[in-house]
Structures are given as C-alpha cells and as structure tokens.
Amino acid sequence: MGDLIKGLHQSIYRYPEVLNYLHSRLVTDEEIKTYELGYNKIVRVPEDTDPERVEFMEECNKGRKLENKIIFPFKDAMGYPLGLVGRSIERKEFKVYITNEAKFKGFFFGLCQALPHIYREGRVFLVEGCFDYLAFSKVFPNTVATMTAGLSDAQYDLLSLYCDTIVTVFDSDKAGRYAKNEALQRPGIIGVDLGYKDPASYLEEYKFKKFKELLFKKINSVVGLRN
C-alpha cells in the first residue's frame, strides 16, 4: 500500500483542478505534502507482497473505487500505512479501506503527526472527517480524526495509551450527537459542541483568526486551555 500511496501523491500535482479545490478548502501545499494526499483519474495498484493485497483488490475493485477521488492515507504511530479514504470532489461520496490490523489495533487520520503534541498536552481532540482534522489541527495539533461518526473500542483503547483526556468535537447532526453521547459513557472523555457547522466549514467561512477565536471560546468553556 505504501507504493500506491506514494504514486497517488506524486500524481496529484498533475491535476491543478484538484489542487485548486484543496486550496479553496484552505488546505495548504505543505499539508498536501505532509499527509501525502493523492489523486488520479485511473488507479493502478502496483504489485507487492502485502498480505492484504488480495482483500484490498477485492474491496476496492482493483483500485477503481478510488478513481477520481482525493486520497487521504492514514498511518499508525510509526508512519506505517493502515488504510486510506477516497473522497469525491463533485459530491459527498467516500470509499474507506481499512486493513485488518487497523480494525484490531485502532486507527486515526493524523495520529503520526499528532502524537508528540498529544504527549505534551496530555489530551487529544477528536473530530470526524479528514477535512475537519486539517482545519482543527491548524489550531490544536493534538488532534486526530476517526473518519466516521463514532469512536470504536479499539480506537478508545489506542488513544488511552497516549493520554488521559479525550475531547470529542463531533458534528452536530444526528449521527454526531449520538456518537458524542456514546463516547461520553467511557472514562476520560469530554464532549464539546461547536454549533451547527463542522470545523472545516467554520474555517472556510470565518478564516483562520476568527476560527481560532471560536475554537478557544467554545472549548475553553468546557476544557481549560492556555492561549
């Protein structure tokens, strides 16, 4: 999977319309590089010895389900690929592939980058989507994304190895409210409600300075922060 991720990342620079879309959502060139975001109209899966390659080929229809989608790879704490999310530009359409190892051990988008900050702060902020992560982490780098509305037992156990406090910042829709209430049943979890929009939408509307002020205001009312 590592070779596939590298190839898709290299190819994204051939598509200015994709880069323009990411820029319009306030994703920087540095973030595109750091997180190895990828794209290609035609996805060809390289031959390798990955034992999960057969499952990947079946689940992703030999890569076809990832075509014409922005690819967000997610990795473990050491930077080893655990899966990816493909998101269409034209509509809210997703394809998520998760390795069996990730399902068992837990997985997040942004964990590798967030881990030093999680250790330092003793807490982690938890958002749903990859764009929410890219927005929220501009203010709080100790952030990870579940890539779904919810927190699995494996994900909870994984984060509990790194910190004592988990702050959920899930969306305000029905699925997000349900996920928040379910998460709050576990020890060490605090829930924060930003309002009627998700973090990525707030950043796009408010831009960075006002977005940062909003986050500190909302979160400081529940969690003590140092500005």
VEXDREN-2710 file (C-alpha; in Angstrom, 1 decimal):
% VEXDREN-2710
k/r/px/py/pz
1/MET/0.0/0.0/0.0
2/GLY/2.9/2.3/0.6
3/ASP/3.9/2.3/-3.1
4/LEU/0.3/3.0/-4.1
5/ILE/0.1/6.0/-1.7
6/LYS/3.4/7.4/-3.0
7/GLY/2.3/7.0/-6.6
8/LEU/-1.1/8.7/-6.0
9/HIS/0.6/11.5/-4.1
10/GLN/3.0/12.2/-7.0
11/SER/0.2/12.2/-9.5
12/ILE/-1.9/14.8/-7.6
13/TYR/0.4/17.5/-8.9
14/ARG/-0.8/16.8/-12.5
15/TYR/-4.3/17.9/-11.6
16/PRO/-4.5/21.7/-11.0
17/GLU/-8.3/21.5/-10.6
18/VAL/-7.8/19.1/-7.6
19/LEU/-5.1/21.3/-6.0
20/ASN/-7.4/24.4/-6.5
21/TYR/-10.2/22.5/-4.8
22/LEU/-8.0/21.7/-1.8
23/HIS/-6.7/25.3/-1.7
24/SER/-10.3/26.5/-1.7
25/ARG/-10.9/24.4/1.4
26/LEU/-7.8/26.1/2.9
27/VAL/-5.6/23.0/2.7
28/THR/-2.0/24.2/2.2
29/ASP/0.7/22.8/-0.1
30/GLU/2.7/21.8/2.9
31/GLU/-0.3/19.8/4.3
32/ILE/-0.7/18.1/0.9
33/LYS/2.9/17.0/1.1
34/THR/2.9/16.2/4.8
35/TYR/-0.1/13.9/4.7
36/GLU/0.7/12.6/1.2
37/LEU/-2.7/13.4/-0.2
38/GLY/-3.2/11.8/-3.6
39/TYR/-5.3/11.7/-6.7
40/ASN/-5.5/10.1/-10.1
41/LYS/-8.3/9.5/-12.6
42/ILE/-7.1/6.0/-13.2
43/VAL/-5.7/4.0/-10.2
44/ARG/-3.4/1.1/-10.9
45/VAL/-2.4/-1.0/-7.9
46/PRO/1.3/-1.9/-8.0
47/GLU/2.4/-5.5/-7.5
48/ASP/3.8/-6.1/-4.0
49/THR/4.0/-8.7/-1.3
50/ASP/1.5/-7.1/1.1
51/PRO/-0.6/-10.0/2.6
52/GLU/-3.7/-7.8/2.5
53/ARG/-3.3/-7.0/-1.2
54/VAL/-5.9/-9.6/-2.3
55/GLU/-8.5/-8.1/0.2
56/PHE/-7.7/-4.6/-1.0
57/MET/-8.1/-5.6/-4.7
58/GLU/-11.5/-7.2/-4.0
59/GLU/-12.9/-4.4/-1.7
60/CYS/-11.7/-1.6/-3.9
61/ASN/-12.5/-3.3/-7.2
62/LYS/-8.8/-3.3/-8.2
63/GLY/-8.5/0.3/-7.3
64/ARG/-11.4/1.5/-9.5
65/LYS/-13.4/2.7/-6.4
66/LEU/-10.6/5.1/-5.6
67/GLU/-10.5/6.7/-9.1
68/ASN/-11.5/10.4/-9.3
69/LYS/-11.2/10.7/-5.5
70/ILE/-8.8/12.7/-3.3
71/ILE/-6.9/10.1/-1.3
72/PHE/-6.2/10.6/2.4
73/PRO/-3.9/7.9/3.7
74/PHE/-3.9/7.1/7.4
75/LYS/-1.0/5.6/9.3
76/ASP/0.0/4.2/12.6
77/ALA/2.1/6.0/15.2
78/MET/5.3/4.9/13.4
79/GLY/4.1/6.1/10.0
80/TYR/3.2/2.7/8.6
81/PRO/0.1/2.8/6.2
82/LEU/-3.1/1.3/7.7
83/GLY/-5.6/2.3/5.0
84/LEU/-7.0/5.2/3.1
85/VAL/-10.0/7.3/2.5
86/GLY/-11.1/8.3/-1.0
87/ARG/-13.3/11.4/-1.3
88/SER/-15.0/12.6/-4.4
89/ILE/-14.8/16.3/-5.3
90/GLU/-18.1/16.5/-7.1
91/ARG/-20.2/15.1/-4.3
92/LYS/-20.0/13.8/-0.8
93/GLU/-19.0/10.3/-1.8
94/PHE/-16.5/8.2/0.1
95/LYS/-14.6/5.0/-0.1
96/VAL/-12.8/3.8/3.0
97/TYR/-10.3/0.9/3.1
98/ILE/-9.0/-0.2/6.5
99/THR/-6.6/-3.1/7.0
100/ASN/-7.4/-5.9/9.3
101/GLU/-4.6/-4.8/11.6
102/ALA/-6.1/-1.4/11.9
103/LYS/-9.5/-2.7/12.7
104/PHE/-8.0/-4.7/15.5
105/LYS/-5.5/-2.2/16.9
106/GLY/-7.4/1.1/16.1
107/PHE/-6.7/3.8/13.6
108/PHE/-6.9/7.6/13.0
109/PHE/-6.1/10.1/10.4
110/GLY/-3.3/12.3/11.6
111/LEU/-2.1/10.2/14.5
112/CYS/1.5/10.1/13.4
113/GLN/1.7/13.9/13.2
114/ALA/-0.4/14.5/16.4
115/LEU/1.4/12.1/18.7
116/PRO/4.2/14.4/20.0
117/HIS/1.6/17.1/20.8
118/ILE/-0.7/14.6/22.5
119/TYR/2.1/13.5/24.8
120/ARG/2.9/17.1/25.6
121/GLU/-0.6/18.3/26.3
122/GLY/-1.9/15.1/27.9
123/ARG/-5.1/15.3/25.9
124/VAL/-6.3/14.7/22.3
125/PHE/-9.1/16.4/20.3
126/LEU/-11.2/14.0/18.3
127/VAL/-13.0/15.1/15.1
128/GLU/-14.9/13.1/12.4
129/GLY/-13.5/13.8/8.9
130/CYS/-10.2/14.4/7.3
131/PHE/-11.1/18.0/6.3
132/ASP/-12.2/18.6/9.8
133/TYR/-8.8/17.4/11.0
134/LEU/-6.9/19.6/8.6
135/ALA/-8.9/22.6/9.9
136/PHE/-8.8/21.8/13.6
137/SER/-5.2/20.8/13.7
138/LYS/-4.2/24.3/12.5
139/VAL/-5.2/25.5/16.0
140/PHE/-4.7/22.3/18.0
141/PRO/-2.1/20.0/16.6
142/ASN/-3.0/17.4/19.2
143/THR/-6.0/16.4/17.0
144/VAL/-6.9/13.2/15.2
145/ALA/-9.9/12.1/13.0
146/THR/-11.9/9.0/13.4
147/MET/-13.1/9.3/9.7
148/THR/-16.6/8.3/10.9
149/ALA/-19.2/9.4/13.4
150/GLY/-18.1/7.4/16.4
151/LEU/-15.3/6.0/18.5
152/SER/-14.7/2.3/18.5
153/ASP/-13.4/0.3/21.5
154/ALA/-10.1/-0.3/19.6
155/GLN/-9.7/3.4/18.9
156/TYR/-10.5/4.3/22.5
157/ASP/-8.0/1.8/23.9
158/LEU/-5.4/3.1/21.5
159/LEU/-5.8/6.8/22.5
160/SER/-5.9/5.8/26.2
161/LEU/-2.3/4.6/25.8
162/TYR/-1.1/8.1/24.9
163/CYS/-3.2/10.4/27.1
164/ASP/-5.8/10.6/29.9
165/THR/-8.3/13.0/28.3
166/ILE/-10.1/12.7/25.0
167/VAL/-12.2/15.7/23.9
168/THR/-14.8/14.8/21.2
169/VAL/-15.7/17.5/18.7
170/PHE/-18.2/15.6/16.6
171/ASP/-20.6/17.1/14.1
172/SER/-23.9/18.5/15.4
173/ASP/-26.0/16.3/13.1
174/LYS/-28.0/13.3/14.4
175/ALA/-25.1/10.8/13.9
176/GLY/-22.6/13.2/15.6
177/ARG/-24.8/13.7/18.6
178/TYR/-25.4/10.0/19.0
179/ALA/-21.6/9.4/18.7
180/LYS/-20.9/12.0/21.3
181/ASN/-23.4/10.6/23.8
182/GLU/-22.0/7.1/23.3
183/ALA/-18.4/8.3/23.7
184/LEU/-19.2/10.1/27.0
185/GLN/-20.1/6.7/28.6
186/ARG/-16.4/6.0/28.7
187/PRO/-14.0/7.4/31.4
188/GLY/-11.8/10.3/30.5
189/ILE/-13.9/11.7/27.6
190/ILE/-15.3/15.2/27.4
191/GLY/-17.7/16.4/24.7
192/VAL/-17.6/19.8/23.1
193/ASP/-20.3/21.2/20.8
194/LEU/-19.1/23.8/18.3
195/GLY/-22.5/24.6/17.0
196/TYR/-24.4/24.0/13.7
197/LYS/-21.3/23.6/11.5
198/ASP/-18.3/21.2/11.4
199/PRO/-14.8/22.6/11.9
200/ALA/-13.9/22.6/8.2
201/SER/-17.0/24.7/7.3
202/TYR/-16.3/27.1/10.1
203/LEU/-12.7/27.6/8.9
204/GLU/-13.8/28.3/5.3
205/GLU/-16.4/30.8/6.5
206/TYR/-14.5/32.6/9.2
207/LYS/-10.9/32.2/8.0
208/PHE/-8.1/31.4/10.5
209/LYS/-8.1/34.3/13.0
210/LYS/-11.8/34.2/13.7
211/PHE/-11.9/30.4/13.5
212/LYS/-9.2/30.2/16.2
213/GLU/-11.1/32.6/18.4
214/LEU/-14.2/30.5/18.0
215/LEU/-12.4/27.3/19.0
216/PHE/-10.9/28.8/22.1
217/LYS/-14.2/30.3/23.2
218/LYS/-16.2/27.1/22.7
219/ILE/-13.6/24.7/24.1
220/ASN/-12.4/26.8/27.0
221/SER/-15.9/26.9/28.4
222/VAL/-15.6/23.1/28.8
223/VAL/-11.8/22.4/28.9
224/GLY/-9.3/24.7/30.5
225/LEU/-6.9/26.0/27.8
226/ARG/-3.7/28.0/27.7
227/ASN/-4.0/30.6/24.9
END
